Amino acid sequence: MQKLVHLTVVGKVFNPNKHKKLLLNQCLNQYHRLVKWYLHFDTTSKNRLHRHYKEARSRSKLNTALVQTARDKAVETLKAFRTNRKPDSTLTVNRVSIRFDRRCSRLDKTDNKMTPYWLTLSLGERVSPERVSLPIVFGTPQREKIALAEWKPTTVEMVKRGEWYAHFTLEKTVNVEDEPETVVAVDRGEVNLATAVAINKDSLKPLKGKFWRGTDIKRTRGLYGHVRRSLQKKGRGKVKALRDRERRVVEQRLHRAANEIVEYAKQFKKPVIVMEDLTGIRSRFRASRRVNRRFHTLPFRRLQAMVEYKALLREIEVRYVDARNTTKTCHGCGHVASVRGREYRCSACDLVYNRDLNAAVNIAQRLTRALGWGSCDAPELADVTEDAKSRPNARSPRL
């Protein structure tokens, strides 16, 4: 089975002259106004917005392709706002990036040793009758990806952060297993950022459990959050710089964990990774103010997105299952009960198990039953390996 995998590569516009900067700024202003104009219709239907295409063209100096990507960006912005809306909040769009698709952008490689890559953009005849060519410089990892013929550029986002940057979206086709033989389940949590366990088609028993602690990320979020609150109370600057630094630190640790999860799955024969569908989890979670802040700072979905695209790069498919009661259900007998502490204690079959491992096994078994590997009845008591064994007073092992 073939699937498309996408990857983002960032390059910097190298020393553009004043005229090119002026054209990019004019295009950005037109694009920003057009996105806000589309948003005032308050609809996520592209068909309804397309009825106003002629008016949109007359309002801006942009070409057809940019008008359509502005419409799409407005729809994406409104959907994201409605999904993450807070009470009494209003949608404001202070800045946007310009999205160019294949119709109005082209990346060429030249013989120029200093700046071999040049990005050519069509801004629209009323902005610039001629196309604008910009030299792009990449870091070594990004340059290696761009140089591979198997990666095809699809869109490029021109982002202004003081200077101009080009975010290229690349895609390629990968082959994943039609009939996997090992299900690798990944559960997300607060104490353990991720817990993985594998079930093989032949034995249907969980084996080789592994934990990724979330302590470092929670500590980082807590530390930076405390510093930002202190600066805000004193009215001092650098709050945004601290937030950006925090994001980079957390992203680096998430990338490391995602790489290790994919490597863990790769050791098994014909693996498929399964995770919980977390849609709406933040809106459903209700607790004290302190617990809410601690829970909502955990980047569950971000980690899943990283695992998904890194797994596809290694030709491993990722699937999702319903997240309901994965922690409360006993994977041995199917009994559902509330959980307290770090252990799951089943009152029906007396199973004592690490709560995160129990949830991971339940996630795996939901997919194995969907694949027709096992019965739809309650699963038998698992005989797990030493790495993921059940024992009284078990504690989550460290990495």
C-alpha positions in Angstrom: 0.0 0.0 0.0 1.3 3.4 -0.9 1.0 6.6 1.2 2.2 10.2 0.9 4.5 11.5 3.5 5.2 15.2 3.9 8.2 16.9 5.3 9.0 20.6 6.0 12.4 22.1 5.1 13.2 25.7 6.1 15.6 27.9 4.1 16.6 31.5 4.5 16.3 34.2 1.8 19.8 35.3 1.3 20.4 39.1 1.2 17.5 40.2 -1.0 17.9 43.7 -2.4 15.5 46.6 -1.5 13.3 46.2 -4.5 12.6 42.5 -3.8 12.0 43.2 -0.1 9.5 45.9 -1.1 7.7 43.5 -3.5 7.5 40.8 -0.8 6.2 43.3 1.8 3.5 44.6 -0.6 2.4 41.0 -1.4 2.3 40.2 2.3 0.1 43.2 3.1 -2.3 42.3 0.3 -2.4 38.7 1.4 -3.0 39.6 5.0 -5.9 41.9 4.2 -7.4 39.2 1.9 -7.2 36.5 4.6 -9.0 38.8 7.1 -11.6 39.7 4.5 -12.4 36.0 3.9 -12.6 35.5 7.7 -15.4 38.0 8.1 -17.7 35.6 6.3 -17.4 33.3 9.3 -17.6 30.1 7.4 -15.3 27.1 6.8 -16.9 26.1 3.5 -14.5 26.7 0.6 -17.4 26.5 -1.8 -19.2 29.4 -0.2 -16.1 31.5 -0.1 -15.4 30.7 -3.7 -18.6 32.5 -4.7 -16.9 35.7 -3.7 -13.8 35.0 -6.0 -14.4 37.9 -8.3 -14.8 40.4 -5.5 -11.6 39.0 -3.9 -9.7 39.5 -7.1 -10.9 43.1 -7.4 -10.0 43.8 -3.7 -6.4 42.6 -4.1 -3.5 42.8 -6.6 -2.8 39.1 -6.2 -2.9 36.4 -8.9 -5.5 33.6 -8.9 -3.3 31.0 -7.1 -2.6 33.4 -4.2 -6.3 34.3 -3.9 -7.2 30.6 -3.6 -4.4 29.9 -1.0 -5.6 33.0 1.0 -9.1 31.5 1.0 -7.7 28.1 2.2 -5.6 29.7 4.9 -8.7 31.6 6.2 -10.6 28.3 6.4 -7.7 26.6 8.3 -7.4 29.6 10.7 -11.1 29.6 11.5 -11.2 25.8 12.0 -8.2 26.0 14.4 -9.8 28.8 16.3 -13.1 27.0 16.7 -11.3 23.8 17.9 -9.2 25.6 20.5 -11.6 28.4 21.4 -11.5 29.7 24.9 -14.6 31.3 26.6 -15.1 35.0 25.6 -12.3 34.9 23.1 -12.3 36.6 19.7 -10.4 35.7 16.6 -7.6 38.1 15.7 -5.0 37.6 12.9 -2.0 39.8 13.5 0.2 38.2 10.9 0.2 35.5 8.3 2.6 33.7 6.0 2.2 33.7 2.2 1.4 30.3 0.7 2.6 29.7 -2.8 1.7 26.5 -4.6 3.2 24.8 -7.7 1.3 27.2 -10.0 3.2 30.3 -8.7 6.5 29.0 -7.3 9.5 27.0 -8.6 12.8 26.0 -6.9 15.8 25.7 -9.2 19.3 24.5 -8.6 22.0 26.5 -10.4 25.8 26.3 -10.8 26.3 29.2 -8.4 28.5 27.8 -5.6 27.6 30.3 -3.0 23.8 30.2 -3.5 22.9 27.2 -5.7 19.2 27.2 -4.9 16.9 30.0 -6.3 13.2 30.3 -5.6 11.1 32.0 -8.3 7.7 33.4 -7.2 4.8 34.9 -9.1 3.3 37.7 -7.0 0.6 38.8 -9.5 0.8 41.2 -12.4 -0.5 44.1 -10.4 2.2 43.6 -7.7 5.0 42.8 -10.1 4.6 42.0 -13.8 7.8 39.9 -13.7 8.6 36.9 -11.5 10.8 37.5 -8.5 13.8 35.2 -8.0 15.3 34.8 -4.5 18.5 33.0 -3.4 17.8 30.4 -0.7 20.4 29.0 1.7 19.8 25.8 3.6 21.5 24.1 6.5 23.3 20.8 5.8 20.4 18.5 6.8 17.8 20.6 4.9 20.1 20.7 1.8 20.4 16.9 1.8 16.6 16.5 1.7 16.2 19.2 -1.0 18.8 17.5 -3.1 17.1 14.1 -3.1 15.1 13.6 -6.3 12.5 11.5 -4.5 11.3 14.5 -2.5 9.0 16.8 -4.6 8.2 20.4 -3.5 4.4 21.0 -3.2 4.0 24.4 -1.5 6.2 27.0 0.0 5.3 29.4 2.9 7.1 32.7 2.9 7.4 33.7 6.5 8.7 37.1 7.7 10.4 37.1 11.1 12.5 40.3 10.7 14.1 38.5 7.7 12.4 36.3 5.2 12.3 32.5 5.4 11.0 29.9 3.0 9.2 26.9 4.5 9.1 24.2 1.8 6.6 21.3 2.1 8.1 18.2 0.4 6.3 15.0 -0.3 7.2 11.5 -1.5 5.4 8.2 -1.9 6.3 5.4 0.5 5.2 1.7 0.6 3.8 0.5 3.9 2.8 -3.1 4.8 -0.7 -4.1 3.7 -0.7 -7.0 6.3 1.3 -6.1 9.4 2.5 -8.9 11.7 3.3 -6.8 14.8 1.2 -4.1 16.5 3.2 -1.6 18.4 0.9 0.5 20.7 2.0 3.9 22.1 0.1 5.3 25.1 0.6 9.0 26.1 0.5 10.0 29.8 1.6 12.6 32.3 4.2 10.7 34.4 5.4 8.7 31.4 5.3 10.9 28.2 4.9 7.7 26.2 4.6 4.0 26.9 5.0 1.4 24.2 4.3 -2.3 24.0 4.3 -4.8 21.1 1.9 -7.7 20.2 2.9 -10.2 17.6 0.3 -11.9 15.4 1.6 -15.4 16.3 1.5 -15.2 20.1 -1.0 -12.3 20.8 0.9 -11.6 24.0 2.3 -8.2 25.0 6.1 -8.1 25.0 9.0 -5.7 25.5 7.3 -2.7 27.2 9.3 0.5 27.2 8.8 3.9 28.9 9.7 7.5 27.9 9.6 9.8 30.9 8.0 13.2 30.6 9.8 14.7 33.6 12.2 16.9 31.6 9.4 18.4 29.5 7.2 19.1 32.5 10.1 20.7 34.4 11.0 22.8 31.4 7.4 24.0 30.9 7.0 24.7 34.6 10.3 26.6 34.8 9.7 28.8 31.8 6.1 29.4 32.8 7.2 30.6 36.2 9.8 33.0 34.7 7.3 34.4 32.1 4.7 35.0 34.8 7.3 36.9 36.9 8.3 39.0 34.0 4.7 39.8 33.1 3.9 40.9 36.6 7.0 43.2 36.6 6.2 44.5 33.1 9.5 43.5 31.7 10.2 42.4 28.1 11.7 39.2 26.6 8.6 37.2 27.3 8.2 36.2 23.7 11.9 35.3 23.4 11.5 33.0 26.5 8.5 31.4 24.9 10.4 30.7 21.7 13.3 29.3 23.6 11.0 27.0 25.6 9.3 25.8 22.4 12.7 24.9 20.9 13.8 23.0 23.9 10.6 21.0 24.1 10.6 20.3 20.4 14.2 18.9 20.6 13.1 16.5 23.3 10.0 15.5 21.5 12.0 14.7 18.4 14.4 12.6 20.4 11.5 10.6 21.9 9.7 10.2 18.6 12.9 8.9 17.0 13.3 6.3 19.8 9.7 5.2 19.5 10.1 4.6 15.8 13.4 2.7 16.3 11.6 0.6 19.0 8.9 -0.3 16.4 11.4 -1.0 13.7 13.0 -3.9 15.6 9.8 -6.0 15.1 8.7 -7.9 12.0 6.3 -5.9 9.7 5.2 -3.4 12.4 2.3 -1.0 12.5 2.1 1.7 15.2 -1.3 2.4 16.8 -2.1 5.4 19.1 -5.2 6.9 20.6 -7.3 9.4 18.8 -7.0 12.4 21.0 -9.6 14.6 19.2 -11.3 16.8 21.8 -9.3 15.5 24.8 -8.4 19.0 26.0 -12.0 20.2 26.0 -13.2 17.1 27.9 -10.5 17.3 30.6 -11.7 19.1 33.8 -9.8 19.5 37.0 -8.3 22.1 39.3 -6.6 25.1 37.9 -3.1 23.8 38.7 -3.8 20.3 37.3 -5.4 21.9 34.2 -2.3 24.0 33.5 0.0 21.0 34.0 -2.1 18.8 31.8 -2.6 21.3 29.0 1.1 22.0 28.7 1.8 18.4 27.8 2.4 18.2 24.0 0.5 14.9 23.4 -0.7 15.6 19.8 2.6 17.2 18.8 4.4 14.0 19.8 1.9 11.9 17.9 2.4 14.0 14.7 6.2 13.6 15.0 5.9 9.8 15.4 3.5 9.6 12.5 5.7 11.3 9.9 8.9 9.8 11.2 7.3 6.3 11.0 6.1 6.9 7.5 9.7 7.9 6.6 10.7 4.4 7.8 7.8 2.8 5.9 5.8 2.1 9.0 2.0 2.8 9.0 0.4 4.7 11.9 -3.2 4.1 12.9 -5.5 5.5 15.5 -8.2 3.8 17.8 -10.8 5.1 20.2 -9.3 6.4 23.4 -12.2 5.7 25.7 -11.5 3.6 28.8 -8.0 2.4 27.7 -6.7 3.2 31.2 -9.8 1.9 33.1 -10.1 -1.4 31.3 -8.2 -4.5 32.5 -6.4 -6.0 29.6 -6.5 -9.4 31.2 -10.3 -9.9 31.7 -11.9 -6.8 30.2 -13.3 -5.5 33.6 -13.7 -1.7 33.7 -12.8 0.1 37.0 -11.4 3.4 38.2 -7.7 3.7 38.6 -5.8 5.3 41.5 -2.1 5.7 41.7 0.5 4.3 39.3 -0.9 0.7 39.4 -4.0 -0.9 37.9 -5.5 -3.4 40.3 -8.3 -5.4 38.8 -11.0 -6.5 41.4 -12.3 -9.2 39.0 -9.1 -11.1 38.2 -6.7 -9.7 40.8 -4.3 -8.5 38.1 -1.7 -5.9 39.3 -0.1 -4.0 36.4 1.5 -0.7 35.6 -1.4 1.6 34.6 0.4 3.0 31.5 1.4 -0.5 30.3 -2.1 -1.7 30.8 -3.4 1.2 28.7 -0.9 0.5 26.0 -1.9 -3.2 25.9 -5.6 -2.2 25.6 -4.7 0.1 22.7 -2.8 -2.7 20.9 -5.6 -5.2 21.5 -8.2 -2.9 20.0 -6.3 -2.9 16.7 -5.5 -6.6 16.8 -9.2 -7.4 17.1 -10.0 -5.0 14.3 -7.4 -6.8 12.2 -9.1 -10.1 13.0 -6.2 -11.5 15.0 -8.2 -12.3 18.1 -11.6 -12.8 19.5 -14.0 -9.9 20.3 -14.4 -11.5 23.8 -12.4 -10.4 26.8 -8.7 -11.2 26.2 -6.9 -13.9 28.2 -4.4 -12.9 30.9 -1.2 -11.7 29.2 2.1 -13.5 29.7 4.5 -10.6 29.2 8.2 -10.5 29.0 10.6 -9.4 31.8 10.8 -5.9 30.4 7.0 -5.3 30.8 6.1 -7.8 33.5 3.4 -7.4 36.1 4.5 -7.3 39.7 3.2 -6.0 43.0 4.1 -2.4 43.9 5.6 -1.9 40.4 7.0 1.5 39.6 7.6 3.0 36.2 11.2 2.3 35.3 13.4 5.1 34.2 14.9 5.4 30.7 
